[in-house]
Amino acid sequence: AAESFNYKKFFEMVGLKNKSPEDVKKVFHILDKDRSGFIEEEELKFVLKGFAPDGRDLSDKETKALLAAGDKDGDGKIGADEFATMVAE
């Protein structure tokens, strides 16, 4: 259902919560499509596709909420450490 994305449940569901820091970093690099070292808003929109080819795109509202949850330093993007923190929450 639209607007129902819950990143904590999602990370748990895909088993990310129990992965090693190395594995979490690998997932980060998969999601960081442009290899900038950060996951930007445009990349977050497609986070579900990173785990399943038929995953839906997040809505703008969901994307912004996910970005806000992960972007601890307020720079408008999620770094590897921020991503790891988010997964562990």
C-alpha positions as CSV (number, residue, x, y, z in Angstrom):
1,A,0.0,0.0,0.0
2,A,1.2,3.5,-0.8
3,E,2.6,5.6,2.1
4,S,3.1,2.4,4.2
5,F,6.9,2.0,3.9
6,N,8.5,1.4,7.3
7,Y,12.3,1.2,6.9
8,K,12.8,-0.5,10.3
9,K,10.4,-3.3,9.3
10,F,11.8,-3.4,5.9
11,F,15.4,-3.8,7.0
12,E,14.3,-6.5,9.4
13,M,12.3,-8.3,6.7
14,V,15.2,-8.4,4.3
15,G,17.5,-9.7,7.0
16,L,19.7,-6.6,7.0
17,K,19.3,-6.0,10.7
18,N,21.3,-9.2,11.5
19,K,24.0,-8.8,8.9
20,S,27.6,-8.0,9.6
21,P,28.9,-4.4,9.2
22,E,30.7,-5.6,6.0
23,D,27.4,-6.9,4.5
24,V,25.6,-3.7,5.5
25,K,28.3,-1.8,3.7
26,K,27.9,-3.9,0.6
27,V,24.2,-3.1,0.6
28,F,25.0,0.6,1.0
29,H,27.2,0.4,-2.1
30,I,24.5,-1.4,-4.1
31,L,22.1,1.4,-3.2
32,D,24.7,4.1,-3.9
33,K,24.1,3.8,-7.7
34,D,26.3,6.8,-8.7
35,R,29.1,5.7,-6.4
36,S,29.3,9.1,-4.7
37,G,29.7,7.6,-1.3
38,F,26.2,8.8,-0.3
39,I,22.7,7.6,-1.0
40,E,20.9,10.7,-2.3
41,E,17.1,11.2,-2.4
42,E,16.9,10.0,-6.0
43,E,18.6,6.8,-5.1
44,L,16.4,6.3,-2.0
45,K,13.3,6.3,-4.2
46,F,14.4,3.0,-5.7
47,V,15.5,1.3,-2.4
48,L,13.0,-1.5,-2.8
49,K,14.3,-2.3,-6.3
50,G,17.7,-2.8,-4.7
51,F,16.3,-5.9,-3.0
52,A,13.7,-7.1,-5.5
53,P,13.5,-6.3,-9.2
54,D,9.8,-5.9,-9.0
55,G,9.9,-3.7,-5.9
56,R,7.9,-0.5,-6.2
57,D,9.3,3.0,-6.2
58,L,8.8,4.9,-2.9
59,S,6.5,7.9,-3.0
60,D,8.0,11.3,-2.6
61,K,6.6,11.4,0.9
62,E,8.1,8.1,1.8
63,T,11.4,9.0,0.2
64,K,11.6,12.2,2.2
65,A,10.7,10.4,5.4
66,L,13.4,7.8,4.8
67,L,16.0,10.5,4.0
68,A,15.0,12.4,7.2
69,A,15.3,9.3,9.3
70,G,18.8,8.4,8.0
71,D,20.3,11.8,7.4
72,K,21.7,12.4,10.9
73,D,24.0,15.3,10.0
74,G,21.4,17.2,7.9
75,D,23.4,17.3,4.7
76,G,20.6,16.0,2.6
77,K,22.0,12.6,1.9
78,I,22.8,9.4,3.7
79,G,26.5,8.4,4.2
80,A,27.7,4.8,4.9
81,D,27.9,5.4,8.7
82,E,24.4,6.9,8.7
83,F,23.1,4.0,6.8
84,A,24.7,1.5,9.2
85,T,23.1,3.4,12.2
86,M,19.8,3.4,10.5
87,V,19.9,-0.3,9.8
88,A,20.8,-1.0,13.5
89,E,17.9,1.1,14.9
